[in-house]
């Protein structure tokens, strides 16, 4: 999920990932190993949000 939505398309830096950021779906489940490469994480995010329909709705109603 990204909010505010004007940040769509911005890269989450390696510093954030290195600081321990975790990718969680709407059920609070971690769905990708935290030390994967950016490409693997990006693919996992798309799969989790769009194929598995486990994205999170932003306050404006956008499902990410």
PDBQT receptor file of N, H, CA, C and O in Angstrom, charges set to zero:
ATOM      1  N   UNK A   1       0.845  -1.163   0.000  1.00  0.00    +0.000 N 
ATOM      2  CA  UNK A   1       0.000   0.000   0.000  1.00  0.00    +0.000 C 
ATOM      3  C   UNK A   1       0.888   1.223   0.000  1.00  0.00    +0.000 C 
ATOM      4  O   UNK A   1       1.915   1.258   0.678  1.00  0.00    +0.000 OA
ATOM      5  N   UNK A   2       0.506   2.185  -0.732  1.00  0.00    +0.000 N 
ATOM      6  H   UNK A   2      -0.328   2.156  -1.283  1.00  0.00    +0.000 HD
ATOM      7  CA  UNK A   2       1.234   3.448  -0.692  1.00  0.00    +0.000 C 
ATOM      8  C   UNK A   2       0.228   4.571  -0.469  1.00  0.00    +0.000 C 
ATOM      9  O   UNK A   2      -0.789   4.674  -1.155  1.00  0.00    +0.000 OA
ATOM     10  N   UNK A   3       0.541   5.390   0.494  1.00  0.00    +0.000 N 
ATOM     11  H   UNK A   3       1.367   5.306   1.051  1.00  0.00    +0.000 HD
ATOM     12  CA  UNK A   3      -0.326   6.515   0.818  1.00  0.00    +0.000 C 
ATOM     13  C   UNK A   3       0.537   7.605   1.416  1.00  0.00    +0.000 C 
ATOM     14  O   UNK A   3       1.343   7.291   2.292  1.00  0.00    +0.000 OA
ATOM     15  N   UNK A   4       0.435   8.833   1.024  1.00  0.00    +0.000 N 
ATOM     16  H   UNK A   4      -0.220   9.088   0.312  1.00  0.00    +0.000 HD
ATOM     17  CA  UNK A   4      -0.502   9.381   0.049  1.00  0.00    +0.000 C 
ATOM     18  C   UNK A   4      -0.173   8.906  -1.364  1.00  0.00    +0.000 C 
ATOM     19  O   UNK A   4       0.970   8.580  -1.682  1.00  0.00    +0.000 OA
ATOM     20  N   UNK A   5      -1.190   8.878  -2.185  1.00  0.00    +0.000 N 
ATOM     21  H   UNK A   5      -2.119   9.143  -1.927  1.00  0.00    +0.000 HD
ATOM     22  CA  UNK A   5      -1.081   8.261  -3.499  1.00  0.00    +0.000 C 
ATOM     23  C   UNK A   5      -0.187   9.008  -4.477  1.00  0.00    +0.000 C 
ATOM     24  O   UNK A   5       0.157   8.450  -5.519  1.00  0.00    +0.000 OA
ATOM     25  N   UNK A   6       0.203  10.236  -4.192  1.00  0.00    +0.000 N 
ATOM     26  H   UNK A   6      -0.076  10.689  -3.345  1.00  0.00    +0.000 HD
ATOM     27  CA  UNK A   6       1.134  10.922  -5.085  1.00  0.00    +0.000 C 
ATOM     28  C   UNK A   6       2.512  10.267  -5.036  1.00  0.00    +0.000 C 
ATOM     29  O   UNK A   6       3.379  10.604  -5.842  1.00  0.00    +0.000 OA
ATOM     30  N   UNK A   7       2.729   9.343  -4.109  1.00  0.00    +0.000 N 
ATOM     31  H   UNK A   7       2.025   9.069  -3.454  1.00  0.00    +0.000 HD
ATOM     32  CA  UNK A   7       3.995   8.616  -4.024  1.00  0.00    +0.000 C 
ATOM     33  C   UNK A   7       4.022   7.366  -4.892  1.00  0.00    +0.000 C 
ATOM     34  O   UNK A   7       5.043   6.679  -4.935  1.00  0.00    +0.000 OA
ATOM     35  N   UNK A   8       2.933   7.048  -5.585  1.00  0.00    +0.000 N 
ATOM     36  H   UNK A   8       2.104   7.606  -5.551  1.00  0.00    +0.000 HD
ATOM     37  CA  UNK A   8       2.901   5.881  -6.462  1.00  0.00    +0.000 C 
ATOM     38  C   UNK A   8       4.032   5.996  -7.473  1.00  0.00    +0.000 C 
ATOM     39  O   UNK A   8       4.224   7.046  -8.086  1.00  0.00    +0.000 OA
ATOM     40  N   UNK A   9       4.768   4.927  -7.640  1.00  0.00    +0.000 N 
ATOM     41  H   UNK A   9       4.612   4.074  -7.142  1.00  0.00    +0.000 HD
ATOM     42  CA  UNK A   9       5.866   4.911  -8.603  1.00  0.00    +0.000 C 
ATOM     43  C   UNK A   9       7.217   5.242  -7.996  1.00  0.00    +0.000 C 
ATOM     44  O   UNK A   9       8.242   5.061  -8.654  1.00  0.00    +0.000 OA
ATOM     45  N   UNK A  10       7.247   5.721  -6.761  1.00  0.00    +0.000 N 
ATOM     46  H   UNK A  10       6.415   5.867  -6.227  1.00  0.00    +0.000 HD
ATOM     47  CA  UNK A  10       8.524   6.017  -6.130  1.00  0.00    +0.000 C 
ATOM     48  C   UNK A  10       9.160   4.734  -5.609  1.00  0.00    +0.000 C 
ATOM     49  O   UNK A  10       8.462   3.822  -5.167  1.00  0.00    +0.000 OA
ATOM     50  N   UNK A  11      10.469   4.670  -5.664  1.00  0.00    +0.000 N 
ATOM     51  H   UNK A  11      11.036   5.412  -6.023  1.00  0.00    +0.000 HD
ATOM     52  CA  UNK A  11      11.215   3.495  -5.237  1.00  0.00    +0.000 C 
ATOM     53  C   UNK A  11      11.397   3.499  -3.721  1.00  0.00    +0.000 C 
ATOM     54  O   UNK A  11      11.806   4.502  -3.136  1.00  0.00    +0.000 OA
ATOM     55  N   UNK A  12      11.090   2.371  -3.097  1.00  0.00    +0.000 N 
ATOM     56  H   UNK A  12      10.758   1.556  -3.572  1.00  0.00    +0.000 HD
ATOM     57  CA  UNK A  12      11.395   2.215  -1.671  1.00  0.00    +0.000 C 
ATOM     58  C   UNK A  12      12.874   1.866  -1.598  1.00  0.00    +0.000 C 
ATOM     59  O   UNK A  12      13.305   0.858  -2.158  1.00  0.00    +0.000 OA
ATOM     60  N   UNK A  13      13.631   2.672  -0.929  1.00  0.00    +0.000 N 
ATOM     61  H   UNK A  13      13.281   3.491  -0.474  1.00  0.00    +0.000 HD
ATOM     62  CA  UNK A  13      15.083   2.526  -0.964  1.00  0.00    +0.000 C 
ATOM     63  C   UNK A  13      15.567   1.298  -0.213  1.00  0.00    +0.000 C 
ATOM     64  O   UNK A  13      14.865   0.730   0.623  1.00  0.00    +0.000 OA
ATOM     65  N   UNK A  14      16.788   0.911  -0.543  1.00  0.00    +0.000 N 
ATOM     66  H   UNK A  14      17.358   1.373  -1.223  1.00  0.00    +0.000 HD
ATOM     67  CA  UNK A  14      17.427  -0.211   0.132  1.00  0.00    +0.000 C 
ATOM     68  C   UNK A  14      17.598   0.087   1.621  1.00  0.00    +0.000 C 
ATOM     69  O   UNK A  14      17.610  -0.828   2.444  1.00  0.00    +0.000 OA
ATOM     70  N   UNK A  15      17.729   1.356   1.959  1.00  0.00    +0.000 N 
ATOM     71  H   UNK A  15      17.719   2.100   1.290  1.00  0.00    +0.000 HD
ATOM     72  CA  UNK A  15      17.893   1.731   3.362  1.00  0.00    +0.000 C 
ATOM     73  C   UNK A  15      16.666   1.330   4.184  1.00  0.00    +0.000 C 
ATOM     74  O   UNK A  15      16.803   0.845   5.307  1.00  0.00    +0.000 OA
ATOM     75  N   UNK A  16      15.480   1.529   3.635  1.00  0.00    +0.000 N 
ATOM     76  H   UNK A  16      15.368   1.923   2.722  1.00  0.00    +0.000 HD
ATOM     77  CA  UNK A  16      14.244   1.157   4.332  1.00  0.00    +0.000 C 
ATOM     78  C   UNK A  16      14.180  -0.357   4.485  1.00  0.00    +0.000 C 
ATOM     79  O   UNK A  16      13.861  -0.865   5.560  1.00  0.00    +0.000 OA
ATOM     80  N   UNK A  17      14.481  -1.067   3.420  1.00  0.00    +0.000 N 
ATOM     81  H   UNK A  17      14.740  -0.655   2.547  1.00  0.00    +0.000 HD
ATOM     82  CA  UNK A  17      14.477  -2.527   3.485  1.00  0.00    +0.000 C 
ATOM     83  C   UNK A  17      15.534  -3.015   4.463  1.00  0.00    +0.000 C 
ATOM     84  O   UNK A  17      15.286  -3.942   5.235  1.00  0.00    +0.000 OA
ATOM     85  N   UNK A  18      16.707  -2.400   4.436  1.00  0.00    +0.000 N 
ATOM     86  H   UNK A  18      16.908  -1.648   3.809  1.00  0.00    +0.000 HD
ATOM     87  CA  UNK A  18      17.791  -2.794   5.335  1.00  0.00    +0.000 C 
ATOM     88  C   UNK A  18      17.493  -2.498   6.794  1.00  0.00    +0.000 C 
ATOM     89  O   UNK A  18      18.058  -3.123   7.692  1.00  0.00    +0.000 OA
ATOM     90  N   UNK A  19      16.604  -1.546   7.026  1.00  0.00    +0.000 N 
ATOM     91  H   UNK A  19      16.145  -1.039   6.296  1.00  0.00    +0.000 HD
ATOM     92  CA  UNK A  19      16.228  -1.189   8.397  1.00  0.00    +0.000 C 
ATOM     93  C   UNK A  19      15.202  -2.158   8.977  1.00  0.00    +0.000 C 
ATOM     94  O   UNK A  19      14.802  -2.028  10.134  1.00  0.00    +0.000 OA
ATOM     95  N   UNK A  20      14.773  -3.139   8.160  1.00  0.00    +0.000 N 
ATOM     96  H   UNK A  20      15.097  -3.244   7.220  1.00  0.00    +0.000 HD
ATOM     97  CA  UNK A  20      13.864  -4.157   8.668  1.00  0.00    +0.000 C 
ATOM     98  C   UNK A  20      12.423  -4.046   8.224  1.00  0.00    +0.000 C 
ATOM     99  O   UNK A  20      11.552  -4.707   8.790  1.00  0.00    +0.000 OA
ATOM    100  N   UNK A  21      12.149  -3.214   7.209  1.00  0.00    +0.000 N 
ATOM    101  H   UNK A  21      12.856  -2.677   6.749  1.00  0.00    +0.000 HD
ATOM    102  CA  UNK A  21      10.776  -3.117   6.712  1.00  0.00    +0.000 C 
ATOM    103  C   UNK A  21      10.305  -4.493   6.245  1.00  0.00    +0.000 C 
ATOM    104  O   UNK A  21      11.071  -5.241   5.636  1.00  0.00    +0.000 OA
ATOM    105  N   UNK A  22       9.057  -4.821   6.527  1.00  0.00    +0.000 N 
ATOM    106  H   UNK A  22       8.435  -4.214   7.021  1.00  0.00    +0.000 HD
ATOM    107  CA  UNK A  22       8.494  -6.116   6.138  1.00  0.00    +0.000 C 
ATOM    108  C   UNK A  22       7.267  -5.907   5.272  1.00  0.00    +0.000 C 
ATOM    109  O   UNK A  22       6.487  -4.980   5.490  1.00  0.00    +0.000 OA
ATOM    110  N   UNK A  23       7.108  -6.770   4.296  1.00  0.00    +0.000 N 
ATOM    111  H   UNK A  23       7.742  -7.523   4.119  1.00  0.00    +0.000 HD
ATOM    112  CA  UNK A  23       5.925  -6.723   3.439  1.00  0.00    +0.000 C 
ATOM    113  C   UNK A  23       4.861  -7.630   4.028  1.00  0.00    +0.000 C 
ATOM    114  O   UNK A  23       5.066  -8.834   4.185  1.00  0.00    +0.000 OA
ATOM    115  N   UNK A  24       3.711  -7.030   4.354  1.00  0.00    +0.000 N 
ATOM    116  H   UNK A  24       3.544  -6.052   4.227  1.00  0.00    +0.000 HD
ATOM    117  CA  UNK A  24       2.599  -7.778   4.941  1.00  0.00    +0.000 C 
ATOM    118  C   UNK A  24       1.362  -7.578   4.075  1.00  0.00    +0.000 C 
ATOM    119  O   UNK A  24       1.151  -6.498   3.523  1.00  0.00    +0.000 OA
ATOM    120  N   UNK A  25       0.547  -8.619   3.958  1.00  0.00    +0.000 N 
ATOM    121  H   UNK A  25       0.718  -9.496   4.406  1.00  0.00    +0.000 HD
ATOM    122  CA  UNK A  25      -0.703  -8.485   3.229  1.00  0.00    +0.000 C 
ATOM    123  C   UNK A  25      -1.801  -8.010   4.177  1.00  0.00    +0.000 C 
ATOM    124  O   UNK A  25      -1.536  -7.738   5.348  1.00  0.00    +0.000 OA
ATOM    125  N   UNK A  26      -3.027  -7.909   3.677  1.00  0.00    +0.000 N 
ATOM    126  H   UNK A  26      -3.242  -8.130   2.726  1.00  0.00    +0.000 HD
ATOM    127  CA  UNK A  26      -4.130  -7.380   4.492  1.00  0.00    +0.000 C 
ATOM    128  C   UNK A  26      -4.418  -8.234   5.716  1.00  0.00    +0.000 C 
ATOM    129  O   UNK A  26      -5.043  -7.762   6.666  1.00  0.00    +0.000 OA
ATOM    130  N   UNK A  27      -3.972  -9.483   5.706  1.00  0.00    +0.000 N 
ATOM    131  H   UNK A  27      -3.465  -9.867   4.934  1.00  0.00    +0.000 HD
ATOM    132  CA  UNK A  27      -4.193 -10.372   6.844  1.00  0.00    +0.000 C 
ATOM    133  C   UNK A  27      -3.026 -10.358   7.826  1.00  0.00    +0.000 C 
ATOM    134  O   UNK A  27      -2.998 -11.135   8.780  1.00  0.00    +0.000 OA
ATOM    135  N   UNK A  28      -2.061  -9.466   7.583  1.00  0.00    +0.000 N 
ATOM    136  H   UNK A  28      -2.084  -8.835   6.808  1.00  0.00    +0.000 HD
ATOM    137  CA  UNK A  28      -0.910  -9.344   8.466  1.00  0.00    +0.000 C 
ATOM    138  C   UNK A  28       0.135 -10.422   8.263  1.00  0.00    +0.000 C 
ATOM    139  O   UNK A  28       1.023 -10.597   9.097  1.00  0.00    +0.000 OA
ATOM    140  N   UNK A  29       0.032 -11.153   7.148  1.00  0.00    +0.000 N 
ATOM    141  H   UNK A  29      -0.689 -11.011   6.471  1.00  0.00    +0.000 HD
ATOM    142  CA  UNK A  29       0.967 -12.232   6.856  1.00  0.00    +0.000 C 
ATOM    143  C   UNK A  29       2.126 -11.719   6.014  1.00  0.00    +0.000 C 
ATOM    144  O   UNK A  29       1.932 -10.979   5.050  1.00  0.00    +0.000 OA
ATOM    145  N   UNK A  30       3.330 -12.123   6.392  1.00  0.00    +0.000 N 
ATOM    146  H   UNK A  30       3.487 -12.724   7.175  1.00  0.00    +0.000 HD
ATOM    147  CA  UNK A  30       4.497 -11.807   5.578  1.00  0.00    +0.000 C 
ATOM    148  C   UNK A  30       4.481 -12.760   4.395  1.00  0.00    +0.000 C 
ATOM    149  O   UNK A  30       4.429 -13.975   4.588  1.00  0.00    +0.000 OA
ATOM    150  N   UNK A  31       4.527 -12.236   3.172  1.00  0.00    +0.000 N 
ATOM    151  H   UNK A  31       4.570 -11.250   3.016  1.00  0.00    +0.000 HD
ATOM    152  CA  UNK A  31       4.346 -13.076   1.993  1.00  0.00    +0.000 C 
ATOM    153  C   UNK A  31       5.581 -13.211   1.120  1.00  0.00    +0.000 C 
ATOM    154  O   UNK A  31       5.521 -13.821   0.052  1.00  0.00    +0.000 OA
ATOM    155  N   UNK A  32       6.687 -12.658   1.554  1.00  0.00    +0.000 N 
ATOM    156  H   UNK A  32       6.736 -12.162   2.422  1.00  0.00    +0.000 HD
ATOM    157  CA  UNK A  32       7.939 -12.809   0.813  1.00  0.00    +0.000 C 
ATOM    158  C   UNK A  32       9.093 -12.756   1.810  1.00  0.00    +0.000 C 
ATOM    159  O   UNK A  32       9.046 -12.013   2.791  1.00  0.00    +0.000 OA
ATOM    160  N   UNK A  33      10.116 -13.541   1.552  1.00  0.00    +0.000 N 
ATOM    161  H   UNK A  33      10.155 -14.144   0.755  1.00  0.00    +0.000 HD
ATOM    162  CA  UNK A  33      11.310 -13.559   2.403  1.00  0.00    +0.000 C 
ATOM    163  C   UNK A  33      11.941 -12.167   2.386  1.00  0.00    +0.000 C 
ATOM    164  O   UNK A  33      12.156 -11.610   1.310  1.00  0.00    +0.000 OA
ATOM    165  N   UNK A  34      12.246 -11.588   3.564  1.00  0.00    +0.000 N 
ATOM    166  H   UNK A  34      12.072 -12.040   4.438  1.00  0.00    +0.000 HD
ATOM    167  CA  UNK A  34      12.673 -10.184   3.618  1.00  0.00    +0.000 C 
ATOM    168  C   UNK A  34      14.000  -9.862   2.937  1.00  0.00    +0.000 C 
ATOM    169  O   UNK A  34      14.267  -8.695   2.652  1.00  0.00    +0.000 OA
ATOM    170  N   UNK A  35      14.825 -10.844   2.674  1.00  0.00    +0.000 N 
ATOM    171  H   UNK A  35      14.609 -11.792   2.906  1.00  0.00    +0.000 HD
ATOM    172  CA  UNK A  35      16.119 -10.544   2.055  1.00  0.00    +0.000 C 
ATOM    173  C   UNK A  35      16.152 -10.823   0.559  1.00  0.00    +0.000 C 
ATOM    174  O   UNK A  35      17.226 -10.898  -0.038  1.00  0.00    +0.000 OA
ATOM    175  N   UNK A  36      14.989 -10.976  -0.042  1.00  0.00    +0.000 N 
ATOM    176  H   UNK A  36      14.116 -10.916   0.443  1.00  0.00    +0.000 HD
ATOM    177  CA  UNK A  36      14.926 -11.194  -1.489  1.00  0.00    +0.000 C 
ATOM    178  C   UNK A  36      15.365  -9.922  -2.221  1.00  0.00    +0.000 C 
ATOM    179  O   UNK A  36      15.403  -8.833  -1.648  1.00  0.00    +0.000 OA
ATOM    180  N   UNK A  37      15.689 -10.092  -3.485  1.00  0.00    +0.000 N 
ATOM    181  H   UNK A  37      15.658 -10.977  -3.951  1.00  0.00    +0.000 HD
ATOM    182  CA  UNK A  37      16.061  -8.936  -4.302  1.00  0.00    +0.000 C 
ATOM    183  C   UNK A  37      14.829  -8.071  -4.565  1.00  0.00    +0.000 C 
ATOM    184  O   UNK A  37      13.697  -8.516  -4.374  1.00  0.00    +0.000 OA
ATOM    185  N   UNK A  38      15.057  -6.845  -5.000  1.00  0.00    +0.000 N 
ATOM    186  H   UNK A  38      15.977  -6.484  -5.156  1.00  0.00    +0.000 HD
ATOM    187  CA  UNK A  38      13.962  -5.935  -5.307  1.00  0.00    +0.000 C 
ATOM    188  C   UNK A  38      13.036  -6.512  -6.371  1.00  0.00    +0.000 C 
ATOM    189  O   UNK A  38      11.816  -6.375  -6.277  1.00  0.00    +0.000 OA
ATOM    190  N   UNK A  39      13.614  -7.160  -7.385  1.00  0.00    +0.000 N 
ATOM    191  H   UNK A  39      14.605  -7.271  -7.462  1.00  0.00    +0.000 HD
ATOM    192  CA  UNK A  39      12.787  -7.721  -8.456  1.00  0.00    +0.000 C 
ATOM    193  C   UNK A  39      11.859  -8.808  -7.936  1.00  0.00    +0.000 C 
ATOM    194  O   UNK A  39      10.687  -8.861  -8.309  1.00  0.00    +0.000 OA
ATOM    195  N   UNK A  40      12.382  -9.673  -7.075  1.00  0.00    +0.000 N 
ATOM    196  H   UNK A  40      13.334  -9.630  -6.772  1.00  0.00    +0.000 HD
ATOM    197  CA  UNK A  40      11.560 -10.744  -6.509  1.00  0.00    +0.000 C 
ATOM    198  C   UNK A  40      10.469 -10.143  -5.626  1.00  0.00    +0.000 C 
ATOM    199  O   UNK A  40       9.323 -10.591  -5.670  1.00  0.00    +0.000 OA
ATOM    200  N   UNK A  41      10.813  -9.138  -4.830  1.00  0.00    +0.000 N 
ATOM    201  H   UNK A  41      11.744  -8.774  -4.794  1.00  0.00    +0.000 HD
ATOM    202  CA  UNK A  41       9.823  -8.490  -3.970  1.00  0.00    +0.000 C 
ATOM    203  C   UNK A  41       8.748  -7.796  -4.800  1.00  0.00    +0.000 C 
ATOM    204  O   UNK A  41       7.565  -7.879  -4.471  1.00  0.00    +0.000 OA
ATOM    205  N   UNK A  42       9.142  -7.120  -5.857  1.00  0.00    +0.000 N 
ATOM    206  H   UNK A  42      10.103  -7.051  -6.124  1.00  0.00    +0.000 HD
ATOM    207  CA  UNK A  42       8.169  -6.436  -6.718  1.00  0.00    +0.000 C 
ATOM    208  C   UNK A  42       7.182  -7.426  -7.321  1.00  0.00    +0.000 C 
ATOM    209  O   UNK A  42       5.978  -7.171  -7.349  1.00  0.00    +0.000 OA
ATOM    210  N   UNK A  43       7.691  -8.552  -7.801  1.00  0.00    +0.000 N 
ATOM    211  H   UNK A  43       8.669  -8.759  -7.778  1.00  0.00    +0.000 HD
ATOM    212  CA  UNK A  43       6.821  -9.587  -8.362  1.00  0.00    +0.000 C 
ATOM    213  C   UNK A  43       5.866 -10.129  -7.311  1.00  0.00    +0.000 C 
ATOM    214  O   UNK A  43       4.689 -10.361  -7.588  1.00  0.00    +0.000 OA
ATOM    215  N   UNK A  44       6.384 -10.330  -6.097  1.00  0.00    +0.000 N 
ATOM    216  H   UNK A  44       7.339 -10.142  -5.872  1.00  0.00    +0.000 HD
ATOM    217  CA  UNK A  44       5.548 -10.854  -5.013  1.00  0.00    +0.000 C 
ATOM    218  C   UNK A  44       4.441  -9.868  -4.649  1.00  0.00    +0.000 C 
ATOM    219  O   UNK A  44       3.319 -10.280  -4.355  1.00  0.00    +0.000 OA
ATOM    220  N   UNK A  45       4.744  -8.584  -4.665  1.00  0.00    +0.000 N 
ATOM    221  H   UNK A  45       5.656  -8.249  -4.904  1.00  0.00    +0.000 HD
ATOM    222  CA  UNK A  45       3.740  -7.561  -4.346  1.00  0.00    +0.000 C 
ATOM    223  C   UNK A  45       2.620  -7.589  -5.388  1.00  0.00    +0.000 C 
ATOM    224  O   UNK A  45       1.441  -7.593  -5.033  1.00  0.00    +0.000 OA
ATOM    225  N   UNK A  46       2.982  -7.610  -6.656  1.00  0.00    +0.000 N 
ATOM    226  H   UNK A  46       3.940  -7.607  -6.945  1.00  0.00    +0.000 HD
ATOM    227  CA  UNK A  46       1.965  -7.653  -7.710  1.00  0.00    +0.000 C 
ATOM    228  C   UNK A  46       1.111  -8.912  -7.594  1.00  0.00    +0.000 C 
ATOM    229  O   UNK A  46      -0.113  -8.849  -7.713  1.00  0.00    +0.000 OA
ATOM    230  N   UNK A  47       1.743 -10.030  -7.368  1.00  0.00    +0.000 N 
ATOM    231  H   UNK A  47       2.737 -10.081  -7.272  1.00  0.00    +0.000 HD
ATOM    232  CA  UNK A  47       1.014 -11.302  -7.251  1.00  0.00    +0.000 C 
ATOM    233  C   UNK A  47       0.064 -11.271  -6.053  1.00  0.00    +0.000 C 
ATOM    234  O   UNK A  47      -1.092 -11.681  -6.161  1.00  0.00    +0.000 OA
ATOM    235  N   UNK A  48       0.556 -10.785  -4.915  1.00  0.00    +0.000 N 
ATOM    236  H   UNK A  48       1.495 -10.453  -4.827  1.00  0.00    +0.000 HD
ATOM    237  CA  UNK A  48      -0.253 -10.769  -3.689  1.00  0.00    +0.000 C 
ATOM    238  C   UNK A  48      -1.440  -9.814  -3.818  1.00  0.00    +0.000 C 
ATOM    239  O   UNK A  48      -2.548 -10.134  -3.388  1.00  0.00    +0.000 OA
ATOM    240  N   UNK A  49      -1.208  -8.651  -4.405  1.00  0.00    +0.000 N 
ATOM    241  H   UNK A  49      -0.308  -8.390  -4.754  1.00  0.00    +0.000 HD
ATOM    242  CA  UNK A  49      -2.269  -7.640  -4.496  1.00  0.00    +0.000 C 
ATOM    243  C   UNK A  49      -3.271  -7.913  -5.605  1.00  0.00    +0.000 C 
ATOM    244  O   UNK A  49      -4.475  -7.753  -5.404  1.00  0.00    +0.000 OA
ATOM    245  N   UNK A  50      -2.798  -8.319  -6.755  1.00  0.00    +0.000 N 
ATOM    246  H   UNK A  50      -1.820  -8.449  -6.918  1.00  0.00    +0.000 HD
ATOM    247  CA  UNK A  50      -3.683  -8.429  -7.912  1.00  0.00    +0.000 C 
ATOM    248  C   UNK A  50      -4.198  -9.842  -8.152  1.00  0.00    +0.000 C 
ATOM    249  O   UNK A  50      -5.384 -10.025  -8.424  1.00  0.00    +0.000 OA
ATOM    250  N   UNK A  51      -3.340 -10.830  -8.058  1.00  0.00    +0.000 N 
ATOM    251  H   UNK A  51      -2.376 -10.682  -7.836  1.00  0.00    +0.000 HD
ATOM    252  CA  UNK A  51      -3.784 -12.201  -8.320  1.00  0.00    +0.000 C 
ATOM    253  C   UNK A  51      -4.497 -12.809  -7.113  1.00  0.00    +0.000 C 
ATOM    254  O   UNK A  51      -5.531 -13.461  -7.258  1.00  0.00    +0.000 OA
ATOM    255  N   UNK A  52      -3.942 -12.594  -5.930  1.00  0.00    +0.000 N 
ATOM    256  H   UNK A  52      -3.101 -12.065  -5.811  1.00  0.00    +0.000 HD
ATOM    257  CA  UNK A  52      -4.512 -13.205  -4.724  1.00  0.00    +0.000 C 
ATOM    258  C   UNK A  52      -5.512 -12.301  -4.017  1.00  0.00    +0.000 C 
ATOM    259  O   UNK A  52      -6.159 -12.717  -3.056  1.00  0.00    +0.000 OA
ATOM    260  N   UNK A  53      -5.640 -11.062  -4.492  1.00  0.00    +0.000 N 
ATOM    261  H   UNK A  53      -5.115 -10.724  -5.273  1.00  0.00    +0.000 HD
ATOM    262  CA  UNK A  53      -6.611 -10.096  -3.942  1.00  0.00    +0.000 C 
ATOM    263  C   UNK A  53      -6.418  -9.872  -2.436  1.00  0.00    +0.000 C 
ATOM    264  O   UNK A  53      -7.388  -9.804  -1.681  1.00  0.00    +0.000 OA
ATOM    265  N   UNK A  54      -5.147  -9.757  -2.009  1.00  0.00    +0.000 N 
ATOM    266  H   UNK A  54      -4.359  -9.812  -2.622  1.00  0.00    +0.000 HD
ATOM    267  CA  UNK A  54      -4.867  -9.528  -0.596  1.00  0.00    +0.000 C 
ATOM    268  C   UNK A  54      -4.203  -8.174  -0.370  1.00  0.00    +0.000 C 
ATOM    269  O   UNK A  54      -3.467  -7.986   0.599  1.00  0.00    +0.000 OA
ATOM    270  N   UNK A  55      -4.474  -7.230  -1.279  1.00  0.00    +0.000 N 
ATOM    271  H   UNK A  55      -5.072  -7.383  -2.066  1.00  0.00    +0.000 HD
ATOM    272  CA  UNK A  55      -3.958  -5.881  -1.117  1.00  0.00    +0.000 C 
ATOM    273  C   UNK A  55      -4.713  -5.140  -0.032  1.00  0.00    +0.000 C 
ATOM    274  O   UNK A  55      -5.699  -5.644   0.506  1.00  0.00    +0.000 OA
ATOM    275  N   UNK A  56      -4.255  -3.957   0.285  1.00  0.00    +0.000 N 
ATOM    276  H   UNK A  56      -3.454  -3.547  -0.152  1.00  0.00    +0.000 HD
ATOM    277  CA  UNK A  56      -4.850  -3.141   1.345  1.00  0.00    +0.000 C 
ATOM    278  C   UNK A  56      -5.486  -1.909   0.719  1.00  0.00    +0.000 C 
ATOM    279  O   UNK A  56      -4.912  -1.309  -0.190  1.00  0.00    +0.000 OA
ATOM    280  N   UNK A  57      -6.651  -1.532   1.191  1.00  0.00    +0.000 N 
ATOM    281  H   UNK A  57      -7.117  -2.020   1.929  1.00  0.00    +0.000 HD
ATOM    282  CA  UNK A  57      -7.346  -0.361   0.671  1.00  0.00    +0.000 C 
ATOM    283  C   UNK A  57      -6.853   0.896   1.389  1.00  0.00    +0.000 C 
ATOM    284  O   UNK A  57      -6.789   0.951   2.617  1.00  0.00    +0.000 OA
ATOM    285  N   UNK A  58      -6.506   1.904   0.581  1.00  0.00    +0.000 N 
ATOM    286  H   UNK A  58      -6.558   1.860  -0.416  1.00  0.00    +0.000 HD
ATOM    287  CA  UNK A  58      -6.064   3.184   1.151  1.00  0.00    +0.000 C 
ATOM    288  C   UNK A  58      -7.278   3.979   1.644  1.00  0.00    +0.000 C 
ATOM    289  O   UNK A  58      -8.410   3.616   1.325  1.00  0.00    +0.000 OA
ATOM    290  N   UNK A  59      -7.071   5.046   2.407  1.00  0.00    +0.000 N 
ATOM    291  H   UNK A  59      -6.152   5.341   2.666  1.00  0.00    +0.000 HD
ATOM    292  CA  UNK A  59      -8.188   5.864   2.855  1.00  0.00    +0.000 C 
ATOM    293  C   UNK A  59      -9.019   6.450   1.713  1.00  0.00    +0.000 C 
ATOM    294  O   UNK A  59     -10.177   6.812   1.921  1.00  0.00    +0.000 OA
ATOM    295  N   UNK A  60      -8.447   6.549   0.515  1.00  0.00    +0.000 N 
ATOM    296  H   UNK A  60      -7.506   6.255   0.346  1.00  0.00    +0.000 HD
ATOM    297  CA  UNK A  60      -9.204   7.080  -0.620  1.00  0.00    +0.000 C 
ATOM    298  C   UNK A  60      -9.907   5.991  -1.421  1.00  0.00    +0.000 C 
ATOM    299  O   UNK A  60     -10.560   6.283  -2.423  1.00  0.00    +0.000 OA
ATOM    300  N   UNK A  61      -9.780   4.735  -0.989  1.00  0.00    +0.000 N 
ATOM    301  H   UNK A  61      -9.250   4.498  -0.175  1.00  0.00    +0.000 HD
ATOM    302  CA  UNK A  61     -10.479   3.643  -1.643  1.00  0.00    +0.000 C 
ATOM    303  C   UNK A  61      -9.690   2.881  -2.681  1.00  0.00    +0.000 C 
ATOM    304  O   UNK A  61     -10.217   1.939  -3.274  1.00  0.00    +0.000 OA
ATOM    305  N   UNK A  62      -8.450   3.251  -2.922  1.00  0.00    +0.000 N 
ATOM    306  H   UNK A  62      -8.022   4.016  -2.441  1.00  0.00    +0.000 HD
ATOM    307  CA  UNK A  62      -7.603   2.538  -3.892  1.00  0.00    +0.000 C 
ATOM    308  C   UNK A  62      -7.071   1.277  -3.245  1.00  0.00    +0.000 C 
ATOM    309  O   UNK A  62      -6.567   1.325  -2.122  1.00  0.00    +0.000 OA
ATOM    310  N   UNK A  63      -7.171   0.148  -3.929  1.00  0.00    +0.000 N 
ATOM    311  H   UNK A  63      -7.580   0.109  -4.840  1.00  0.00    +0.000 HD
ATOM    312  CA  UNK A  63      -6.627  -1.099  -3.405  1.00  0.00    +0.000 C 
ATOM    313  C   UNK A  63      -5.240  -1.297  -3.973  1.00  0.00    +0.000 C 
ATOM    314  O   UNK A  63      -5.054  -1.338  -5.189  1.00  0.00    +0.000 OA
ATOM    315  N   UNK A  64      -4.275  -1.419  -3.093  1.00  0.00    +0.000 N 
ATOM    316  H   UNK A  64      -4.426  -1.385  -2.105  1.00  0.00    +0.000 HD
ATOM    317  CA  UNK A  64      -2.874  -1.604  -3.496  1.00  0.00    +0.000 C 
ATOM    318  C   UNK A  64      -2.367  -2.906  -2.973  1.00  0.00    +0.000 C 
ATOM    319  O   UNK A  64      -1.208  -3.254  -3.200  1.00  0.00    +0.000 OA
TER     320      UNK A  64
